[in-house]
Amino acid sequence: MITIPYLTALTTYFSYGLLFAFGQFRDFFRKIFDWWHASNLQGYAPICLGLEDFYFRRLYHRIQDCFGRPISSAPDAWFDVVERYSNDNNKTMKRTDKINRCLNLGSYNYLGFAASDEYCTPRVIDSLNRFSASTCSTRVDGGTTTVHKELEECVANFVGKPAAIVFGMGYVTNSAILPVLMGKGGLIISDSLNHNSIVNGARGSGATIRVFQHNTPSHLEKVLREQIAEGQPRTHRPWKKIIVVVEGIYSMEGELCKLPEIVAICKKYKAYVYLDEAHSIGAVGKTGRGVCELLGVDTADVDIMMGTFTKSFGSCGGYIAGSKLLEGFYSVMMAGAIGKICPVIREELIQYLKYTCPAHLYTTSISPPAARQIISAIKVILGEDGSSRGAQKLARIRENSNFFRSELQKMGFEVLGDNDSPVMPIMLYNPAKIPAFSRECLKQNIAVVTVAFPATPLLLARARICISAAHTKEDLLKALEVISEVGDMVGIKYFPAEPKKLEQGKDTIKLE
Amino acid sequence: MYVRAVPPTDLNRNTEWFTYPGVWTTYILILFFSWLIVLSLFGSSPGTAWTIVHLSHFFVTYHFFHWKKGTPFGDDQGIYNGLTWWEQIDNGKQLTRNRKFLTVVPVVLYLIASHTTDYQNPMLFFNTLAVFVLVVAKFPNMHKVRIFGINADH
């Protein structure tokens, strides 16, 4: 639940209105000037209609230097940001040769595997020498190496499911699997703040999509009851299958999903649960097994667990892990495919996906060194490399996140997210504060990621901080100092700051 | 003074900003301040200023709510490209609170404008025409209707 000061909401709407009005004026005059000059289209249709790239040209380009900053080193706790300049008011950016060494508060480097690691990197280089950088083939042709087999077993064990399937890209995992699992006549109920990959996958599947209010199990129940009672649109036949898609940690809010309640409701109404653990696998939970471990949900209750390796494992790619309880799931699909009543074929969900999912059949398999990085990272997390570094990393990220969040809240910032979550968005609201915060922080060598419309709602622009286990206490203290100073300058301390401890001590002594 | 913002279930980023707190107040305040600006710039009588505000409000809202179609960003891959902003609000549901508010505002502006000009004739005709067009455009029966094919898709 986000609490906005009322005046800030009014000024934010007014600022966006002003920016929009200026953009429209400039477009209007641009149209008049262009009408005079001949166009060089030669009869072809323009690539975008006039309105489609309005936001991009008139709002995003003004602050383009805050996004897409190139870096020239590994995204460790400290990294090199390349300086850029622009001669035409941010329309095009040119790189220079100068670099700034900045504190990295933006990369998804939850356990610190993004930079060279003493256990993982030698094994990755070894696998690069042996298997080379790419398999140059799809999984079904010649792209399944021993590393891929080992990776899938490793991931299935780590997550706690019988089997897993791995893809080369996390976004593609969602957008290619949902069309395979659901088709026309199915119902997808997704959280209103789900990631773009899930939204695109759901739209591509052809199933009916309904949205329930973010993290509100009571509204999910209401939507489920309404939809089950009504049935498919227009024919009112019963739905072929119903799947509820939620995320473990929501990347823009830092909030944990209310998984126990949602799983209970789905069990009651016999809907499947699809959990996207992109940000929570490896980062939360006592042994890093994600949000199910943290919230005490049995992994057998979650039907399909999806995750990515980009965030905690320092690699790339995504996985889907499935349970045997889905026998009914694919038997319905098989019966539908064959078109008559036949004996139910007992197969695993993962095996079914292996011969239907286009991301498995037609795309190149995950690069072998990247796969080796994931296997080594999982071994470190579980402690199988013989040291306790994994447990130390998990403890450190928990400590770092809780410390940073509580300090920011004490200073008066509005920070979202639950305790233990390494993602903490600081609310900015006004569109002018986005580039101000970003640029001022960069001047003091802190690199933050700011997010605005349309990735977030119009009103709720924020700076998203991702804490890593590689951040030391000194790094965090420096970051807090800089953010506090910049926050005062930019004016984002919307809540009253807590009084300092010294004064509180004095008061209690006086009373006694 | 704080308000709570609950994320709505609308996936269309072009219209979901309208469901957050503070929008109605901002709209009314913008109209009021533009009246003050018109008064100070042109030095006209209050009635003429209200007429100017009412007519420019008519042009602006008609253009952006009922003429321009689609969304100003390309993320949603053009699924709303055939719908004007008015048809996209609240996912196409008719007669919601937001729609009722937006229908009442031009009528109230019309009443203020005609009252302050004492219902004199040239202004009254234009004001009435403006409010008539705006209110008819917002009827539930006009959802996705394109009269004589004006502004229809290709």
HADDOCK unambig.tbl for C-alpha pairs under 7 A between the chains (distance, minus, plus):
assign (segid A and resid 1 and name CA) (segid B and resid 4 and name CA) 6.60 0.50 0.50
assign (segid A and resid 1 and name CA) (segid B and resid 5 and name CA) 6.44 0.50 0.50
assign (segid A and resid 1 and name CA) (segid B and resid 6 and name CA) 6.17 0.50 0.50
assign (segid A and resid 2 and name CA) (segid B and resid 4 and name CA) 5.64 0.50 0.50
assign (segid A and resid 2 and name CA) (segid B and resid 5 and name CA) 5.27 0.50 0.50
assign (segid A and resid 3 and name CA) (segid B and resid 2 and name CA) 6.05 0.50 0.50
assign (segid A and resid 3 and name CA) (segid B and resid 3 and name CA) 5.51 0.50 0.50
assign (segid A and resid 3 and name CA) (segid B and resid 4 and name CA) 4.50 0.50 0.50
assign (segid A and resid 3 and name CA) (segid B and resid 5 and name CA) 6.20 0.50 0.50
assign (segid A and resid 4 and name CA) (segid B and resid 2 and name CA) 5.35 0.50 0.50
assign (segid A and resid 4 and name CA) (segid B and resid 3 and name CA) 5.31 0.50 0.50
assign (segid A and resid 4 and name CA) (segid B and resid 4 and name CA) 6.19 0.50 0.50
assign (segid A and resid 5 and name CA) (segid B and resid 1 and name CA) 5.62 0.50 0.50
assign (segid A and resid 5 and name CA) (segid B and resid 2 and name CA) 4.15 0.50 0.50
assign (segid A and resid 5 and name CA) (segid B and resid 3 and name CA) 6.13 0.50 0.50
assign (segid A and resid 6 and name CA) (segid B and resid 1 and name CA) 5.94 0.50 0.50
assign (segid A and resid 6 and name CA) (segid B and resid 2 and name CA) 5.42 0.50 0.50
assign (segid A and resid 6 and name CA) (segid B and resid 3 and name CA) 6.00 0.50 0.50
assign (segid A and resid 6 and name CA) (segid B and resid 22 and name CA) 6.90 0.50 0.50
assign (segid A and resid 9 and name CA) (segid B and resid 22 and name CA) 5.98 0.50 0.50
assign (segid A and resid 10 and name CA) (segid B and resid 22 and name CA) 5.81 0.50 0.50
assign (segid A and resid 10 and name CA) (segid B and resid 26 and name CA) 5.61 0.50 0.50
assign (segid A and resid 13 and name CA) (segid B and resid 26 and name CA) 6.86 0.50 0.50
assign (segid A and resid 14 and name CA) (segid B and resid 26 and name CA) 6.94 0.50 0.50
assign (segid A and resid 51 and name CA) (segid B and resid 71 and name CA) 6.79 0.50 0.50
assign (segid A and resid 51 and name CA) (segid B and resid 72 and name CA) 5.23 0.50 0.50
assign (segid A and resid 52 and name CA) (segid B and resid 71 and name CA) 6.11 0.50 0.50
assign (segid A and resid 52 and name CA) (segid B and resid 72 and name CA) 4.67 0.50 0.50
assign (segid A and resid 52 and name CA) (segid B and resid 73 and name CA) 4.91 0.50 0.50
assign (segid A and resid 52 and name CA) (segid B and resid 74 and name CA) 5.49 0.50 0.50
assign (segid A and resid 53 and name CA) (segid B and resid 72 and name CA) 5.99 0.50 0.50
assign (segid A and resid 53 and name CA) (segid B and resid 73 and name CA) 5.35 0.50 0.50
assign (segid A and resid 53 and name CA) (segid B and resid 74 and name CA) 6.39 0.50 0.50
assign (segid A and resid 54 and name CA) (segid B and resid 72 and name CA) 5.16 0.50 0.50
assign (segid A and resid 54 and name CA) (segid B and resid 73 and name CA) 6.50 0.50 0.50
assign (segid A and resid 55 and name CA) (segid B and resid 72 and name CA) 5.43 0.50 0.50
assign (segid A and resid 55 and name CA) (segid B and resid 73 and name CA) 5.59 0.50 0.50
assign (segid A and resid 56 and name CA) (segid B and resid 73 and name CA) 6.78 0.50 0.50
assign (segid A and resid 192 and name CA) (segid B and resid 9 and name CA) 5.33 0.50 0.50
assign (segid A and resid 192 and name CA) (segid B and resid 11 and name CA) 6.92 0.50 0.50
assign (segid A and resid 211 and name CA) (segid B and resid 9 and name CA) 5.72 0.50 0.50
assign (segid A and resid 212 and name CA) (segid B and resid 9 and name CA) 6.00 0.50 0.50
assign (segid A and resid 213 and name CA) (segid B and resid 7 and name CA) 6.99 0.50 0.50
assign (segid A and resid 213 and name CA) (segid B and resid 8 and name CA) 6.39 0.50 0.50
assign (segid A and resid 213 and name CA) (segid B and resid 9 and name CA) 5.46 0.50 0.50
assign (segid A and resid 214 and name CA) (segid B and resid 7 and name CA) 6.70 0.50 0.50
assign (segid A and resid 454 and name CA) (segid B and resid 13 and name CA) 6.36 0.50 0.50
assign (segid A and resid 457 and name CA) (segid B and resid 13 and name CA) 6.75 0.50 0.50
assign (segid A and resid 457 and name CA) (segid B and resid 17 and name CA) 6.45 0.50 0.50
assign (segid A and resid 458 and name CA) (segid B and resid 17 and name CA) 5.64 0.50 0.50
assign (segid A and resid 459 and name CA) (segid B and resid 17 and name CA) 6.94 0.50 0.50
